[in-house]
Amino acid sequence: MRRVDSFVKRVQALVPSARLVVSGRDEATEAFAGAQRFVVTEFRDLASREEFLARRGVPRSLTGRVARQVGGRPLSLHLAARLVREHGPESIEMSVGS
């Protein structure tokens, strides 16, 4: 972790607005001075998942199906939305089933 901390400090010296985001299941705030912890929870209800997808360009006619296939994790929903936008609606069925 010292190497990562040293790297982050060097980058921030060059680009003061740079920020590091560490994602994972373990606590890491004590490893970095000034770190803040943010907890991202799942969308539990289907309507929230559908809205999340719609705001990211998934047609409303597909949001329910995609939301049920992918689940409620924001990163999974975000990636599914990108997949549908870039490769069409049929891409989600091929990817989820694979």
N, C-alpha and C positions, 0 to 999 in steps of 0.2 A: 504494500500500500504506500510505502514511502516514495517509491519510484513514481507511482501515479500522482501522488500529491505534489511531488517535485515538478513533474511534467505540467500539471494544471497550473502551478504557480508561474512557470516559464511562459506558458501560453497567455495567461492573464496579464503578464507584464507586457507582452507584445500587443495583445488585444484585450483591453480592460473590460469590455462588455461580454467577453466569452464566459460561458457557464458550462459546468459539467453536470450531466444527468446520469446518475447511476441507478439502474433498475434491477430489481431482484427481490427475492423473498427474505433475505437476511438483512438485519439491521446494519447500516454502514455509517450512520451519522457520526459516531464517535471516531471514525477513521479520518474525517476531514474537518478541519477547523471551520466553523461557520456554516456547516451543513444543516439543511432543513429536511425534515421527513414529510413526505406527502404520501397519503394512502389513496390509491385508486381502487375503487370497488367495482364489482360487476353491476351491470344493469339487470335487475331481477325481473322486471316486467317487460313483456313483449312490446308494449307501446313505446317505452323509452328506447329500446333497441331499434325499433323501426324509425323513430324520429332521428336518432343518431345517424343511421344509414342514409335517410332521405337528405339530411343536411350535408352529406358528403357525396351527393350526386347519384345515389341509387334510385331508380324509378320507384314510385310508391307502389306500383303493381308487383314489385319484387321484394320489397323490404321485409314483409312477413316471412316469406320463404327463406330468405338469406338469414334473417335473425334467428329463426328456429334451427337452421343448420349450423350456424357458427357459435351460438351461445351468447353470453352477456359480457365477456371481457372486452373492454374498450379497444385494446390493440388488435384483437381478432376481428372485431367489427370494422375497424379502420382499414385493416389489410383486405378484408373481404370487399369493402366498398371500392377500394382502389382496383382490385382485381376485376370487379364488374364494370367499372368505368373504363378501364384500359383494354379489357379483352371480351367484354360482352357478358350477358346474363348466363350463357351456357357454361362459362368458365368456372362459376362457383360450384356447379354440380360435379364437374370433372375433378376439381381440386378437393372438395370435401369428401367425396367418395373414394379418393385414391389412397 
